[in-house]
């Protein structure tokens, strides 16, 4: 038997080497590849985190600029304490512009709103009026330059015709929008609720 063992000794050593490779070396190599992949992904995450930390100064600078713009933008927002006061103020401002331009007011109405930012709403209005060409020009110029800002989104003018002096009475429809800064405390069902 000893002679057989010596005869097949090199086969046994090869078999032992294969078993060692199969059960120890291959799993160790797979573990090493897995750990290398994990290390690479962690290094990428660290690089991204470092880049964000380094660009934090840029973010704070942009934030400061946005805060400054926001402070300056309050001149362009209606800031009344209640929605009713806001609507009355916006409507009164448009009426004054139309009257100073020599226009005849037909109708001014609110057509809904949409939330722009947490405390800023954009309200849509429709303004119908009549007047001559001077009325139309003065109205659009005054609306474009007024504060708080009134944005002309859509307009339409029509007339039946011109007389011999090239004068006409126009019917005009403007769709405008105004921005309203909602007060920090609003009333809901008769109770105050902090926003």
Buried (B, 14 or more C-beta within 10 A) or exposed (E): EEEEEEEEEEEEEEEEEEEEEEEEEEEEEEEEEEEEEEEEEEEEEEEEEEEEEEEEEEEEEEEEEEEEEEEEBEEBBBBBEEBEEBBEBBBEBBBEBBEEBEBEBEEBEBEEBEEEEEBBBBBBBBBBBBBBBEBBEBBBEBBEEBEBBBBBEEBEEEBEEEEEEEEBBBBBBBBBBBBBBBBEEBEEEEEEEEE
